[in-house]
Amino acid sequence: MSEPDGPQFATVSEVAGVLRVSQMTVYRMIQDGTLPAIRAGRSFQIPRGVVEQLKLRGVGDWVTRRDTVIGQ
């Protein structure tokens, strides 16, 4: 059964490339619950719909908010 729109999930590396952030930022977003992911063995799979929403919304708010909280 092939999927007409391509794969439904993206890897951490793919998400980092699309959002133009580091892979560590993607892992942090998964860890704090900002980015839902499914664990597949030792790797994570992120739903492509979520990635598209983040791409449109931007991750700047998440990074700024997180840096502010850590810096206090």
C-alpha contacts under 8 A as a table, 3 or more apart, distances in Angstrom:
res1	aa1	res2	aa2	distance
3	E	6	G	5.41
3	E	7	P	6.73
5	D	8	Q	7.90
7	P	10	A	7.47
8	Q	47	P	6.03
8	Q	48	R	5.65
8	Q	49	G	7.92
9	F	45	Q	5.60
9	F	46	I	5.20
9	F	47	P	4.46
9	F	48	R	5.10
10	A	14	E	5.95
10	A	15	V	6.37
10	A	45	Q	5.52
10	A	46	I	5.13
10	A	47	P	6.31
10	A	48	R	5.91
11	T	14	E	5.15
11	T	15	V	6.22
11	T	43	S	7.81
11	T	44	F	6.35
11	T	45	Q	5.16
11	T	46	I	6.32
12	V	15	V	5.14
12	V	16	A	6.10
12	V	23	Q	6.26
12	V	26	V	6.43
12	V	27	Y	7.39
12	V	43	S	8.00
12	V	44	F	6.53
12	V	45	Q	6.96
12	V	46	I	7.28
13	S	16	A	5.14
13	S	17	G	6.29
13	S	23	Q	6.04
14	E	17	G	5.13
14	E	18	V	6.22
15	V	18	V	5.12
15	V	19	L	6.02
15	V	23	Q	7.99
15	V	26	V	7.26
15	V	46	I	7.81
15	V	51	V	6.72
16	A	19	L	5.28
16	A	20	R	5.59
16	A	21	V	5.02
16	A	22	S	5.55
16	A	23	Q	5.32
16	A	25	T	7.78
16	A	26	V	6.27
17	G	20	R	4.95
17	G	21	V	6.69
17	G	22	S	7.84
18	V	55	K	7.31
19	L	51	V	7.98
19	L	54	L	7.66
19	L	55	K	5.96
19	L	58	G	7.58
19	L	59	V	7.35
21	V	25	T	6.34
21	V	26	V	7.38
22	S	25	T	5.23
22	S	26	V	6.72
23	Q	26	V	5.06
23	Q	27	Y	6.30
24	M	27	Y	5.00
24	M	28	R	6.15
25	T	28	R	5.03
25	T	29	M	6.17
26	V	29	M	5.04
26	V	30	I	6.27
26	V	35	L	7.73
27	Y	30	I	5.07
27	Y	31	Q	6.12
28	R	31	Q	4.94
28	R	32	D	6.15
29	M	32	D	5.37
29	M	33	G	6.16
29	M	34	T	5.04
29	M	35	L	5.24
30	I	33	G	5.23
30	I	34	T	6.02
30	I	35	L	4.71
30	I	36	P	6.05
30	I	37	A	6.47
31	Q	34	T	7.71
31	Q	35	L	7.96
32	D	35	L	7.76
33	G	36	P	6.21
35	L	46	I	7.61
35	L	50	V	7.55
36	P	46	I	6.44
36	P	47	P	7.54
36	P	50	V	7.77
37	A	44	F	6.00
37	A	45	Q	5.44
37	A	46	I	4.54
37	A	47	P	6.89
38	I	44	F	5.52
38	I	45	Q	5.11
38	I	46	I	6.41
39	R	42	R	6.95
39	R	43	S	5.86
39	R	44	F	4.48
39	R	45	Q	6.28
40	A	43	S	5.33
40	A	44	F	5.69
40	A	45	Q	6.78
41	G	44	F	7.86
46	I	50	V	7.37
46	I	51	V	7.35
47	P	50	V	5.53
47	P	51	V	6.66
48	R	51	V	4.95
48	R	52	E	6.22
49	G	52	E	5.13
49	G	53	Q	6.33
50	V	53	Q	5.09
50	V	54	L	6.24
51	V	54	L	5.14
51	V	55	K	6.06
52	E	55	K	4.97
52	E	56	L	6.28
53	Q	56	L	5.22
53	Q	57	R	6.08
54	L	57	R	4.94
54	L	58	G	5.28
54	L	59	V	6.39
55	K	58	G	5.11
55	K	59	V	7.40
58	G	61	D	7.20
59	V	62	W	5.23
59	V	63	V	6.32
60	G	63	V	5.20
60	G	64	T	6.02
61	D	64	T	5.16
61	D	65	R	5.87
62	W	65	R	5.21
62	W	66	R	5.97
63	V	66	R	5.18
63	V	67	D	6.07
64	T	67	D	5.21
64	T	68	T	6.12
65	R	68	T	5.20
65	R	69	V	6.29
66	R	69	V	5.24
66	R	70	I	6.19
67	D	70	I	5.15
67	D	71	G	5.84
68	T	71	G	5.12
68	T	72	Q	6.42
69	V	72	Q	5.60
